[in-house]
Amino acid sequence: MDKERELVDLGFDKWFQDQLEGSEAAACNPARITEVHRDSYTVRNGNREVPAEVTGNLSFSAESESDLPCVGDWVLARYYDNETLAIIHSLLPRRTFLRRKTPGRRIDYQMIAANIDFGLIVQAADADFNIRRLERYLVMVREGGIKPIILLTKIDLISSGELEEKRSLISNSGLDCVTLLVSNITGEGRDRVAGLMEAGKTYCLIGSSGVGKTTLLNKLIGREQFSTKEVRSGDGKGRHTTTRRQLTSLENGAMIIDTPGMRELGSIGASEGIGETFSDIEDLKGECRFSDCSHTREKGCAVLAAIADGTLDRERFQSYLKLVNETRFHQMSFLEKKQREKDFGRMAKNIMKNHHKK
């Protein structure tokens, strides 16, 4: 198989081909990041994976960690020592991305993965089920231009009545997303998930710890490639074992990324993702009598009218407001942080310039 065909099989289509330009592109080879380690990477430009490092120039010019490669990225690299080692010279633009606010008090982006076609949002049907958390995952996925699919796992742990209740809750919550029911124990629904996987497409498993992401991945691969631990007897949750992100190819040519469970799902400037996830509320806002309606007490407010007649769930609207306010706050803090960094950089340059003049 020729290299061009191998790249296409890895997802390198015309969109990425159009991003190649300049002499650096001519001197390097496109490769895809399949693993990120502490100080190095693993890249693949065909059937072979090799260790890789970024150039000092790329490392020092990065303003933040999000400017460095993440799993799923396409990069331009030069190969050495009979193609057993690669040096990454530049990062190609990302078509889609999965990112969140850096955990904790620090306000910055954390890249999780890139160039994903479908985000498989995994949530257990038992005690882990949380419609508000699903909304947050959908915002994160849609903000990066990724198509979401909800996988409701561990359906063997609840009754058929409870399962139908949760299915109805999802369908009646305005989430507007394909939902599949899966059991890693009985195998129910797994064929439907496998049937979604298309050659050359990239999928990403996203969800909390212990919801069965890695177990499902092993089932899709057809072997126990990634370690899992037994579920806890107290709550039926699996002990989380995924500690890094890795792109894996399935037998049919599809690619899938498992991610560690996320405790914090803060967002920055996720207006587009919020708009898509809460499109029902966005549409209602356009029907309000006043363009500057605050949706709190005004007469003629379509949002309040929908809450009053039961067509809009009050908790869903409160979740929407919380996400809007949170992302605005983080975005303002992020922009202020960037401005401070620019001001400091300018000051440092002036100091160095004056120092050299002496």
N, C-alpha and C positions, 0 to 999 in steps of 0.2 A: 504493500500500500504506500502511495507517495505521501510526502510530508503535507502537501496542501489538503489532501483528502483527510489525513489524520487530524489536522487542525479544525477542519469543518466538523468532524465527529466530536471534537471537544467544545463545539459551540462557536467557533470563529467564523461567523457569517459575513455577509457583505457590509453590514453596519460597522463591524470592527475593522474590516479591510479598508474602509473609507477613512479610518482614523490614522492610518499609516501615512506619514509624510516626512520629508527631509532626509538628509544624509544618514542620520542615526538609524532610521528605519531600514535603510538599505544595508547598513553594516551589522544589524542585529537580527535576531530571529524572534518572532512572536512565541510566547510561552504562557501557560496558565498556572497560576498559583494554586497548588493543591493542599499545601499545609503551611502554617505559620508557626515558627518556633520562637524562642526567646530572642535570639540574635541572628536567625537565619530563616530560610524558606526552603520549600520543595517545589520545583516547577516541572511542568510536563509540556512537551511540544509534539507528542505522538504517543506511542505506547510506553515510553520510557520516562521515569521520574528521576531527577537528579537534584542534589543539594544546590542551593544558590544563596548569594549574598547581594546586597544592594551596594552600588558605588558610594563612595564618600560624598560625592556631589549631591546625589539623590537624597542621602540621609540628612546632610546638613541643610539642604534647601527646603526640606519639609517643615512647614510652619506648625504642623501638629501631626499626631499619629494617623489621622485620617488621610494625610497626604502620602502615606506609605502603603505598600501593597497589603491586601488582605485576601483571604481565601476566595477564590473565584475570579480574581482580577486577571486581566491580560496585561503582560509586560513585554518590553523589548529587552532581550538578553543576548549576551555573547557566550559561547560555549568554549571550554578549554579542556585540556588533558583527555583527548579522544571523547569529548562530550560527556565527561563524568562530573563536570562542575560548570556552573553558570554564574555569570555576573549580571545583575539586573541594572540596566542603565536608565530606563524610564517606565512610567506607568501610563497605559492607554486610558482614555476616558471611560468612565463606567456608564453602561447603558441603564442598569438598575442597581440599587444598593439596599442593604439592610443596615440601619444604624440606629443608635439611641443616644440619649444623654449619658455621659460618663457617670457610672455609679458614684454615689456619695455627694459631697458638697461641690466638687469641682464641676464647672460649667464648660463642657466641651463635647464634641462628637466622639463616639466610639464606633468605628466601623466593625461590623460583625461579618458580613460577607458581601460579595458583589456579583453582578451579572447573573442574577437569579431570574428564572422565568416564572416559577410558581413557589409561593411560600405556603408550606403545609403547617398550619397552626394546630398544634396538638394539645388537646385538653381532655383530661380524664372525666368520665361521666359520674364518678362517685363524689367524694367530698371535695375534690379539687375544682369542681365545676363552678365557674364564676363568670357571669355574663359581662360584668364591667371589665374584667381582665381581657376577655375576648375582644372587646371594643378597642382596648389599648393596643393589642397585637395587630388588629386590623388597621389601625391608624399607622403604626410603624411600617407594616408591609406595603400599604397603598402609597404612603409618602415616598417610598423609593421606587414606585412604578412597577411593583411586583403584583402579580395576580394571586389573590389569596384563596385557599381552600381550607376549610375547617375539618379536622379529623377528631371525632369524639371517640376516645379510646376507653378501654376497661368496661365495655357495656355488659360484660358478663357478671359484673359485681352489683348490678342494680336490677330491679324488677322491670318487666316490660312496661308497666304503667309509669314508673319513674322515668324510664327512657323516653317514652312518648311525651311526657310532660316537658322534658328538657329539649327535645326536638322542637316542640311547639314554642317554647320560650325563645329559642334561637330564631325560628322563622317569623315570630311575631314581634321581634325586637328591632326590626328594620336593618339587620346586619347585611342582608342582600348578598349572600355568599353560599357557594356550594358546600354542603355538609355531608360527610361520609361517616358511617358508624363502623367502628373497628374493635375487634377483640384479638389480642395477641395470644390468648389462651385457646379459644375455640377456632381461631382463624377466620371468623366471620368478617366480611368486609375487606379482607386483605387483597382479594383478587381485584376488587374495584379500585383500590389504591394502586396496585401494580398496573392495572389497565390504563391509568392516567399517564404513566411514565412513557415519554416519547424519546426516541434516540436523538441525541444532540441537544436536548433541553436540560436545564439545570433546576433542581428542586432543593428546597431547604426546609429542614425540620426545625420548628420553633416552638418553644413551650416551656413550662415550668419543670423543675426537677421531678423525676419520679412518675412522669405521665406515660412512659413507655416508648419514647422516641428511639432510643438505641435498640431496644428489643425489636421494634418494627423495622428498623434499618437492617438488622441482622436477618430478619425474615425475608425482606425484599432481596437482599444479597444472596440468600440461600445458604448461608453458613454463619457460624458464630465468630465473625471477624472482630467485633468490638465487645469489650467486656461489659457485663451487667452484673448486678448483685441481686440477691433474693429480696422479695418484697418484705416490708416490716409487717409483723403479725398484728400490730396495734391499729394501723390505719390502711394497710393494703398498698402503701406507696413503695415503689422501687427506690432503692438507694442510688442516688445520682452518681454516675461514673464518668460521663463525658467531661473532659477537662480542656479540650481544644477543638478547634474546627478543622474539618478535613473533608476534601472533596473526593468522593468515591464513585467509580463507574459501575453501573449494573450491567448484567449480561446483554441486555437489549440495547445498550449504548446510551441510556439515560444516565445523568449524573446527579448525585444527591449529597447534600451537606448536612451533617448533624451539628447541633450547637449545644453548648452547656446551658443548663437551666438558668433563667433570668429572674432574679428577685425584684429588681427595679426596672421599670419600663418608662422612665422619664423621656420626654420628647422636647426637641428644640425646633421652633419654626415649622411645625408640622401642619400648616394650614391646609395644604392640599389633601393630605391623608385624612384630616378631620372632616374636610368638606365631603370627601367621597364616602367615608364611613357613616357620617350623619347627614346624608343627602336629603333625607326626609325633613329634617329640621331646617336645613339650608333652604329648601323649597318653601317651607312654611314662612320663614323670615321674609321672603319676597312678597308674601301676600299681606303683610301687616299694613295698616292704614298709614303709619308714619315711617319714613325711611330710616329715622334715627331711633326707632323703637328699642327700648331696653328689655322688653319681654318680661317685665316685672309687675306692672300695674296699669299700663295704658289701655284705654278702650280701643277696640279695633285691632288688638294684637292677635294675629292668627295662631301664634304659638300657644298663648294662654287659652285660647278657645279650643285648640286641639287637646290640651291637657284636661280641660273641663269636660269635654264630651267623650274622653277616654280613647281617642284615636292616637294620642301621643302619651307614652309613659312618662310620668314626672321624674322618676329616677333616671331614665335615659337622658332627659333634658338636663338634669343636674350633672350627670356624667359629662355631657357635651360641654357645659359651661366650665366645669373643672378642667377639662383638657385644654380648652381654648385659653383660659387664664394661665394655666401652667406653662403651656408652650410659649405664650407671649412673654411671660416673666423670664423664662430661660433664654429666649431669643434676645431680649434686651440685655441680660447679663452677659451672654456670649458676645454680642456686638461691642459692649463696653470693654470686655476683656481683650478683644482683638484690637480695639482702638488704643488701649493702654500699651499693648505689645508693639504696635506700630510707632507710638510716640517714644517708647523706650528705645526701639531700634534706630529711630532718627537721631535721638540724643546721643546714642553710642557712636553713630557714624560721625556726627559733628565733633565729638570729643576726640576721636581718632584722627580726623582731618586736621584739627587744630594742633594735635600733638605732633603730627608729621611736619607741620609748618615751622615748628620751633627748631 
